[in-house]
Amino acid sequence: MDSSYDVIVVGGGHNALTAAAYLSREGLSTLLLERLDHTGGAAVSAEAFSGTGVRLSRYSYLVSVLPDRVVADLGLDLDLRSRGTASYTPVRRGGRDLGLLAERPEGAATAASFREVTGGDTEYTAWQEWYDGVEQLAGVVAPTLTAPLPRARALSPQTDPSIWRDLVERPVGAALRERFADDLVRGVVGTDALIGTFADLEDPSLVQNRCLLYHLIGNGTGEWRVPVGGMGAVTDALAAAAGAGGTEIRTGASVTAVTPDGEVTWVEGGTERRARATHVLSGVAPYVLDGLLGDLAPTGRPAGSQLKINLLLDRLPRLRSGADPAVAFAGTFHVAESAEELRTAYSEAAAGRIPTRPPGELYCHSLTDPSILGPLAGDGVHTLTYFGLHMSAALFETDRERAKQEALGRAIATIDEVLAEPLLDCVRRDRDGRLCIEAKVPQDVEDDLAMPGGHIFHGDLDWPWADDEEPLDTPARRWGVETGLPGVLVCGSGARRGGAVSGLGGHNAAMAVLESR
């Protein structure tokens, strides 16, 4: 046995670092073990294209659910910037190329855009009513995310009954059909329900509703902000906080086993090591933790659903609508995401076919944070990130590279439909003459980050509250981080309130440990 600690944290992602920072600052001896040669997990910045000096947010890329309270508690040195555009959605109607614009904050241009695209003011009024209700619900739910789990019965009376019904009690697709007459508006509102989640908007399981909820409630506003310096700045700040508290951080340390009584075995530098702790916190997916605990046939293997494309452009492409690319690409740029297009793509993928016209979203982070461009800042160069929906892991199981290239080609062709020039004509080349394009499917995410099935949330998201009859009789249960073993807790995205770059799993696991002292 090498040594003993109060806490051993398995994994070095942002949640693991959050837990370590809280606990070490409270004086608990804390060891954090990360198998890669760096911490950060999916929240990292990297030079994806050789010789460019540009550091992309390679996997995760925006921040919303990370509570301001966690940032303040840990003294994180972060600059999270608002985007001037919330979203832009190109559309062709009546023989004209138009675009549905949502500013941040919304103003006259948003109202005029809705009027031009939908033919009147009715849809914009419905849009405002929906998001007013959502913001009221977010104001109720967001403060509870860093507290013990509330009961659903305590929350629902504080919210608009129609919003609670539409988000929590029935498929959101049905709600959108009733609230909005325009199919494009339905899709724009509903698309956040499908990020990393393979489901139809009408799925009776409501997995899509839970995904949508997390995309709407961050800090009571649901705003998604760009971290200056990229996502790596977030985890660098968390690692600094953990280190300042006294956390012993070991990278290149691959955990191979965890026992129920707190013994952890890992391999570091070719040597097997062991240590024991009162509490072991798991920042890895619950499926992975099952294997570390000795379950040779863990159940419930997750399966992700996304196509991630990173690009570096010499210039932003011109749009058929004539809109200013610097405005259109500054927020979430929707492609083939009307409700009908989403439904068609899901049906094709569910039948085992790569969607003919993949729905997806584009983000240009360098418009908000040019610092990530390094030496290329000011030269008209920009990053562009695409997140494709309904790209389930099953589509890439048989022949990953062939299927990936097919999916990439279809995604680019669908994007080109709304551009006045081919996207590939705008893509920069790296120092070796290769196009600066990087595509990742769920299997690539699993290979890179050990997320089983490439599921970016470590599994389907759960409601951020307890059922009315659910037992909350231990600190781990009260904070939504239990595993069934008293000394082993979940601190990653697989925690009850997990998913996204939030730090919630880490914060809540730390609170459970402190409560149990």
N, C-alpha and C positions, 0 to 999 in steps of 0.2 A: 504494500500500500504506500503510494507516494506521500499523501498527506490528507488532511481533512479540512473541510470548509463548512461554513454555515449554508452556503448555496452554491450549487454548480449549475450553470446555464449551458444547455446543449444547443449550439447554433449561434451564429453571430449576425443575424439579420437585424433590422431596425427594432423589432419588438424585443428581441433578446437583449440588445444594448439598452433599451429603455428600462427593462426589468433590472438589469445589472446596475444601471446608474442610480435608480431609486434605492436599491437595497444596500449598495456599498456606501452610499451617502448616509445611510442610517447606521453605519458601523458594522454591518454584517460582512464577514469575509466571503468574497465572491470570486469564483473562477468561471470564466467564459471560454468555451471551446468551439472553435470554428474550423471546419475541414479545409476551406480554401485558404489562400495565402493573404486574404484581406477580409475585413468585415463588411457588412452592408447588405448581403443577400441580393434581393432584386432591386434594392434602392441604391444603385451605384451609378457613377459616371465613368465613361471609358472612351478612349480613342478607338472607335470602331473602324476607322478608315485610316490606313497607314500614311504617315507623312503629312496629315492635314492639321494636326494640333487641335482639332475640334473634339470636345468631350461631351458625348451624348448621354442622356439619361436612357440607358440601353434597354431596360425592362419596364420598370414603373417610371412615371414621368410627371405626375401632378400630385398636389397635396390638397386635401380637403378635410378628411376626417381626423387628422392629427389635432387634438384639442389644444387651443391656446393655453389652457391650464398646464399641460405637460411641458410645453415650450417654456413657460414662465417658471414652473417648479424646478426644472433642470438647468435653467439659465442658458438655453440653447441660443447660439449666435446664428440666427437665420433671418434671411430676407425673403419673405414670401410675397410675390407681386401679383396683383390682380391683372387680368387680361381685359383689354378695352372692349373686346367682342366676346359675348357669351357663345354664340353659335351663328353659323351661316350655312344655308342649305340651298344649293343650286337646284333649279327645277325648270323644265320647259313646259310652257302652257300657252295655248292659243297661238302656236307658232313662234313664240318669243322665249328667249332665254332670260330667266329671272332668278332672283335669289331671296330666300327668306332670312332676314337679318334679325338677330336679337342682340341688342347692345348690352353693355354692362357699365352703368345702370341703363335701363331701358328709357328711351326718349322718343322724340318725334320720328326719328328715322325708323325705329322699330315699328311704330304704329303705321307709318306709311308703307313699309315693306309688307306687313300683313295685309293691308288694304289692297295693294297691287297684286299680291300672289293669290289671295283667297277671295277677292271680289267684294270686300266689305269689312266692317268692323266687328262682326259677330265672333269670328274665331279669335281675334286678339282679346276680346272681352272674356271669352272662355279661358284663354291662356292665362290672363291675369288672375281670374278667380281660382284656377287650379293652383298656381304658384303662390298666391296669397294663403290658401289653405295649407299647402305644403310647408310654407315658412312658419306658419303658426304651429304645426305639428313638430317641425324641427326644433322650434323654441322650447317645446315641452320635452322632447326626447334627448336632445344633445346634452343637456346638463347631467343626465342620468348615466351617461356612458363612462364616467369616471367615478361612479358611486356603486354601491352594491346593487345587484339586479333589482329593478322595480317589478311589481306585478302588472300584468296587462290591465287588470281591473282598476289600478290606480292611475294609469295613464289615459285610457280611452275617454273618461269623462272630461278631461282637460283639453280635448281636441275637437275640431270640427267633425261632427258625426259622419258627414258624407265623405270627408277625406279619409277618416279612419276606415270606413267601410271599403272605399276604393283602393286603399293601399294595403290593408291588413286582412280583410275578410273575403275578398273575391278577386278573381284574376284581373289584373290591371287592364288587360286588353278589353274586357267588357266595359270597364269604366271609361276608357278612352273613346270607345265607339259611341257611348252615350253623351260624353261631354263635348266632343269635337266632330264637326261634320266633314272637315277636310282631312283626307287620308295622309297627306304629307305632314300636317301638324300632329296627327296621332303618332306617326313614326318618330318625329323629332322628340316628342315628349316621352315616348316609350323606350327609346333606344338605350337609355341608361340602365334599363332593367336587364339588358342582355350582355353587358360587358363581362367577358369571361364566364358567361353562364349559357349553357346550351339548352334553350327552352323556347317555347312559343309564348307570345304575350298572353295567350289564353290558357296556359298550363294550369290545371287544377291543383297542382302541388304548391303553387304560389312561390316557388323558388325564384321566379323572376321578380315578384313583388318585393321579396327580401333584398335582392340585389338593388332594385330601384331605391328602396328606402335608404340604404347606406350611401347611395350617390346623391341623396337630397338633403341630408341632415347635418353635414359637417359644420361644427361650431354655430349651429342654429341658422345658418344661411345657405348651406349647400354649395358655397362658392368653391371652385377648384382653382388653386393658385400655382404659379410657377416658382419653384425655389431657385433663387439666384445661385449660379454655380452648378446647377443640375441636382439630381437626386442624391448624388454623392455628398453634397453639402449637408444634407439632412443627416445621413448616417455618420459623416465625419463629426458633426456636432454632438451626436449621441455618443459616439465612441470617446470623444474628448470628455464628456460629462461622466461617463462610466470610469474612464481612467483617472480623472480627477478625484473621484470618490474612493479610489483604491482598488477597483476591479482588476484582477489579473487576467489579461486577455492573451490567449494563446491561439495563433492561427496555424494552419497546417496541422491541425489536431483533429483527426477523424474518429469520432465516437463509434465504438463497435458494440457496446452493450451497456444497459442500465438495469440495475436490480431494483425490486420494489422497496428495499430498505436503504436505497441511496448510494449504492456503489456504482461508479461510472468507470468504464474502461475505454481507453482511446489509444490510437497509434499516432505518435509524433516523432518525426525524424527517424522513422523505421523502428522505433522502440515502443513496446506496449507499456502503457502506464495505467495506474489506477488511483482513484481518490474517492473519498466518501464525504457525503454531505447530509445535513439534516433535511434539506429540501433540494430536489432536482427540478429545474424548470426547463421545459421542452419548447424550444423555438422552432423545432422541425415539425413537419406535418404529423397529425395524429397517426396516420397510416405508417409513417416511418418510425414513430415512437413505439408502436406496437411491435415492430420487428426488433428494435433495440431491447425491448423487454422480454424477448424470447418467443413471441407469438410467431411461429413459423408460417402460419397461413392467415395473416391479418385480413380482416374483412373490410369491405367498403372502400376499395381502391378508387381514388378520385379520377376524374377524366376532365381535362381542361378543354377550352374551346376559344381559340384565338389565332389570328395570323398577325404577327408583329413585323412591320417593315420600318427600318430606319434608313433615311436617305440624307445625303448632303447635296444641296443644289447650288449651282452657279447663280441662279436667280429664281425667284418665285414665278411660276407659270401664269400666263395671262388667262383670264376666264372668259368663256363665251358670253356670260351675262354682262361683261364690261365692268364688273365691280372691281374696286381696288384690291389687288391681292393682299396688300398689307393690312387691310381691314378684314377681308374674308377669311384669311388663314390665321388670324391672330387668336381666334377662339377655337371652338370645335367645328370642324368643317365636315358636314354630313354628306355621304355619298351613297346613293341607292338605299336610303333609309326611310322611305315612306312605309306605312304599316303593311301595305300589300307586298312591297318588295322584301320586307323583313320576313313576312309569312312564307313567301315563295322560296326564299333562300333557306329557311329552316326546313321546309318540306323536302327540298332537294338534298340537304345534308343528312336529314334523318333517314332518307332512302339510300344513303351511302355515296352520294355524288357531290363533288365540289360545286358550290353554287355557281350558276352561270354568270350572274352579275352580283358579286359579293357585296353585301352592305359593309360599310366601314366608316371610320372617322379619321380625319387628318388634323395634326396639331403642328404649329410652327412655334416652338419654344423660343427660338432666337429672336423673334419679333419682340418678345417681352424681356428676354434676358440675352442680349448680344454677347455677354461675357463668355458664354460657352463656346463661342467661335474662335477664341484665342487669337492667333495671328491673322485670321481671316476676317475679323470683325471690321465692318465698314466697307467691305469690298462687294457688297450686294449678295454675298453668300448667305445661305440659310439652311438650317436643319428642317427636316420634315419627318414626322412620325405618323405611321398609319396603324390603326388597331382594327382588324377585321373581325366581324361577328360571324357566328355560325360556322366556324372552322373547327369542328370537333376533332378530338384526338383520333377517333376511329378512322377519319378520312386519310390519315397519314401512316397508318400502321403497316400496310403491306409494302409500299415502296415510297419511303419518305421523300427522297430527293425528287423523284418524278412528280409526286403529288404536290410537293412544295412549289416547284417551278410552274406547274399548272395553276395553282392557286395564286401565285405571284403575278403571272401573266394576266389572269382574269381580273385581278384587283386593279392592276395598272390600266387595263383596257376600260374598265368601268370608270375609273377616275378620268381617263382621257375624254370620256363622253361630255364632260362639263368644262373641258379646257379648250382654249383657243390655239394651243400648241401642244405637241406630245410631251408628256411628263419626262420621258427619257431624254429629250433634247435639252432639258434643264439640269440633268444630273451631272454633278462634278465627277472627275476621275481622280483616283488616289495617285500616289507617287509611282506606282507600278502600272499605271494606265488602266486600272480596272474601275468600272462604274461604282460609285459609292452607294451601294444598295446592300442592305443586310436583311434577310428574312428569317424569322423564327416561328416555328409551329410548336404545339404543345410538347412534342418529344424533344425538341431542342431545349426548351425551358427546363424539362426534367434533367437532361444531360448536364446543363450548365449549373443549375441551382438545386438539384436533388428534390424538386417539387414533384411528388408522384403524379403521373398523368399530365404533368405540365399545368396543373390547376393552380391558378394564381392566388386563389383564396385558401388553398390547402383542403378544399372541400366546399360543398354548398354552404352558403351563408345561413345563419339562423337569426331569428328575431332578437333584438337587443333587450329583451325583457323576459321574465319568467312566466310560465303558464300559471294560472291561478292556483292549481293544486300541486305545483312542483315543489319538492322539499328544498328549503334553503337553510339547512341546519348545520352547515359547516362553513368556515371561511371560503374554502374552495368553491363550494356551491353558490354561496352568496355573491361571489365575484365572477362566476361563470368560467372557472378555469380548472375544474375537477377532471381527474382521469379515472377515478375509482380507487386510486392508491393514495393514502394520506400524505406521503412525502413526495409525490410526483405530481407536478402541476403543468398545465399547458400555458405557455406564455406567447405563443406565436399567433399566426392568422387563423389557426384552428380553434382558438378560444371562442367562447360564446359570442363575444363582441369582437370579431376579428375581421380580416379582409382589409384591403387597401393599405396605404401607408398611413397608419393611424397611431401606432404605439399603444393602442388600447389593450391588446393582449399582454404586453409587457407591464404596463401600468397596473392592470388589474391583478395579474399574478403576484406582483410585488406587494400590493395591498393585502392580498390574501395571506402571504407569508408574514407580513408585519402584524396582521390581526391575530395570527395563530401563536405568536410569541408568548 
